[in-house]
Amino acid sequence: MVRYEPAIDLDAIDAIDMHTHVEADAHGHFSLDQELMDASAAYFKAGQPRTPTIDDIAEHYRSRRIAAVVFTVDSETATGHPALSSEEIIEGAARHNDILIPFGSVDPRAGEAAIQKAQHLIEDCGALGLKFHPSLQAFRPNDERFYPLYQTLSDLGVVALFHTGQTGIGAGLPGGRGIKLRYSDPMLLDDVAADFPDLKIVMAHPGVPWADAAISVATHKANVHMDLSGWLPKYFPAQLVRQLSTLLRTKVMFGSDFPVITPDRWLQSFAELPVTDDAKPLIYKENAARLLGLR
């Protein structure tokens, strides 16, 4: 396997999208079953579910001068649906290392196997972080059973990206298909951040309905950031918008949630917010570049 090495020229891009999903692979496999994909597409009013491959994503973002963090989510224990290969995603990113930044994914409930896979994805394959979705993967992030996994990520110096707040996956289905939102409360990550002060944590999304909690954790813990994906900016909570140019200006990052929200839609909506001109370059690119070690 070709190991990923970033070759991103920061002067040649205008932004870094911290939150981009790979929904399909070259073998015709999908990241979720059809019912969950349909529910997500309906929640985001995205029309028919889109299933872009890694090469599709690279073409989409390169034409827009935007780099993209790409990943899948391994939720096989909770959902029974086989995960897409993180190794193949990383290898695909290596083909497009001028524009793509790969994160891996492991199933935390796999125990020691998750730790070994995390080490493999990072050390052997070149992943710059791991993506977790506590609600979809059905685990409580501050459960100390998962602390050895976090210690591994901390030791290796990579980013841990956690879904927070509401999710479109399972939305509108009976019982939400058993997906429990409470696992994605940002306050659970406050425990993790306190216990692993060297672990680089990103809370994905504005954290609704716990936006105040997400803001508190991000401003209190130096090792915690937020990406702003999953919501069009015009729907951001007012208290979040107020702090984008002040307390959060070095802690938040652009993210779309592609393909359900495209970078074009997100950026157009964000441009209408009252964000100061000096904060925008930080949010669009510089905060993410620093966190990912791309400078």
JOFENHU-V797168 format. One record per helix or strand of 3 or more residues. SS is the DSSP state (alpha for helix, beta for strand). FROM is the first residue (numbers start at 1). LEN is the number of residues. If there is no record, write none. Layout:
ss: [SS/SS]
from: [FROM/FROM]
len: [LEN/LEN]
This chain:
ss: [alpha/beta/alpha/alpha/beta/alpha/alpha/beta/alpha/alpha/beta/alpha/alpha/beta/alpha/alpha/alpha/beta/alpha/beta/alpha/alpha/alpha/alpha]
from: [10/15/34/54/66/76/86/100/108/112/129/134/144/159/174/181/186/200/211/224/233/238/263/277]
len: [3/7/10/9/6/4/10/3/3/13/4/4/13/5/5/4/10/5/10/4/3/6/8/16]
